[in-house]
Every structure is written in C-alpha cells, then in structure tokens.
Amino acid sequence: MTTYAELQEKIAALQSQAEELRKRELAEIIADVKQKVAAYGLSAADLGFQSSRESAAPQKTKTALKAKYRDPATGETWVGRGATPKWMRAYIEAGRNKDEFLI
C-alpha cells in the first residue's frame, strides 16, 4: 500500500514535470505565432488587441460648480446639491428660509 507521503512526493514530481512541459510548449507556440504574425504582417489591432491608450476610456473632467448659498457667519458655501450642510440645517431648523442665503 502507498503512503500519503509517497503520494505527495509523486504529486510534487508530476507538478514539476507538468510545469516544465508547459514552458516548452508555450515557447513553441509563441515562436509559431511570432512567425505567422511576421509572415502575414499582422498588427495587434488586426488580432483584436488594443494598445493601452486606445483601450482607456476618455477621462471625464469634473467642473467645479458655482456656490449657490453662503453662511454669513463663517463664509462657508454650498452648491445646493447633495446633503444639506450642518450650518444650513441649523438655520432651517431655527425657522429661516434657505433663500436668505443665496449668493
């Protein structure tokens, strides 16, 4: 009967052999592909590959929005989008209208 340790040694040996065989096969495949690409004058675009510049989506630039409201006490501003800032909430809770703080 084969022991666990013997099987582990066989597995390690087989994995090593498989890796060596894979490396040899890859080298042959790469050489064959390079030969065919050169023979037919193919480019990366012909093969459906894109360069990193072409594949990158154009970057959208964010434009700063103009402030719409200003806190008269601190000078802090708010564009009127997103969560209402604490200073504006405090004024509204005190009974003031946010239109009072329009710039």
C-alpha positions as CSV (number, residue, x, y, z in Angstrom):
1,M,0.0,0.0,0.0
2,T,1.2,3.5,-0.9
3,T,1.6,6.0,1.9
4,Y,0.4,9.6,2.0
5,A,4.0,10.9,1.9
6,E,4.8,8.8,-1.1
7,L,1.8,10.2,-3.0
8,Q,2.7,13.7,-2.0
9,E,6.2,13.1,-3.5
10,K,4.7,11.7,-6.7
11,I,2.4,14.7,-6.9
12,A,5.2,17.2,-6.5
13,A,7.3,15.4,-9.2
14,L,4.4,15.3,-11.6
15,Q,3.7,19.0,-11.0
16,S,7.3,19.8,-11.7
17,Q,7.2,17.8,-14.9
18,A,3.9,19.4,-16.0
19,E,5.4,22.9,-15.4
20,E,8.5,22.1,-17.5
21,L,6.3,20.7,-20.3
22,R,4.1,23.7,-20.2
23,K,7.1,26.1,-20.5
24,R,8.4,24.1,-23.5
25,E,5.0,24.1,-25.2
26,L,4.5,27.8,-24.6
27,A,7.9,28.6,-26.1
28,E,7.0,26.6,-29.3
29,I,3.5,28.2,-29.5
30,I,5.0,31.7,-29.1
31,A,7.6,31.1,-31.7
32,D,4.9,29.8,-34.1
33,V,2.7,32.8,-33.5
34,K,5.5,35.3,-34.0
35,Q,6.5,33.6,-37.3
36,K,2.9,33.8,-38.6
37,V,2.5,37.4,-37.5
38,A,5.7,38.4,-39.3
39,A,4.8,36.3,-42.4
40,Y,1.4,38.0,-42.8
41,G,2.4,41.4,-41.5
42,L,-0.3,41.4,-38.8
43,S,-0.6,44.1,-36.1
44,A,-2.1,44.0,-32.6
45,A,-5.2,45.8,-34.0
46,D,-5.5,43.1,-36.7
47,L,-5.7,40.5,-33.9
48,G,-8.3,42.4,-32.0
49,F,-5.9,43.8,-29.4
50,Q,-5.8,47.5,-28.5
51,S,-2.9,49.5,-27.1
52,S,-3.4,50.7,-23.5
53,R,-4.0,54.3,-24.9
54,E,-6.8,53.1,-27.2
55,S,-8.5,50.9,-24.6
56,A,-8.6,53.6,-21.9
57,A,-11.9,55.4,-21.8
58,P,-11.7,59.1,-22.2
59,Q,-11.5,60.8,-18.8
60,K,-14.4,63.0,-17.9
61,T,-13.3,66.2,-16.4
62,K,-15.2,67.5,-13.4
63,T,-16.1,71.1,-13.5
64,A,-16.5,72.9,-10.2
65,L,-20.0,74.1,-9.6
66,K,-20.6,77.7,-8.5
67,A,-21.6,78.1,-4.9
68,K,-25.3,79.0,-4.6
69,Y,-25.6,79.5,-0.8
70,R,-23.2,81.2,1.7
71,D,-23.2,81.1,5.5
72,P,-22.9,84.7,6.6
73,A,-21.3,83.7,9.9
74,T,-18.4,81.6,8.6
75,G,-18.4,82.2,4.9
76,E,-18.8,78.5,4.1
77,T,-20.6,77.8,0.8
78,W,-22.9,75.1,-0.6
79,V,-23.7,74.5,-4.3
80,G,-27.2,73.3,-3.4
81,R,-26.6,69.6,-4.3
82,G,-26.1,66.6,-2.2
83,A,-26.6,66.5,1.6
84,T,-27.6,69.8,3.2
85,P,-24.7,71.1,5.3
86,K,-25.0,71.3,9.0
87,W,-24.9,75.1,9.0
88,M,-27.8,75.3,6.6
89,R,-29.8,72.7,8.5
90,A,-29.3,74.7,11.7
91,Y,-30.7,77.8,10.1
92,I,-33.7,76.0,8.6
93,E,-34.4,74.4,12.0
94,A,-34.3,77.8,13.5
95,G,-37.1,78.9,11.1
96,R,-35.1,80.7,8.5
97,N,-35.6,80.2,4.7
98,K,-32.6,78.9,2.7
99,D,-33.3,81.6,0.1
100,E,-32.0,84.1,2.6
101,F,-28.5,82.7,2.0
102,L,-28.5,82.8,-1.8
103,I,-25.3,84.4,-3.3
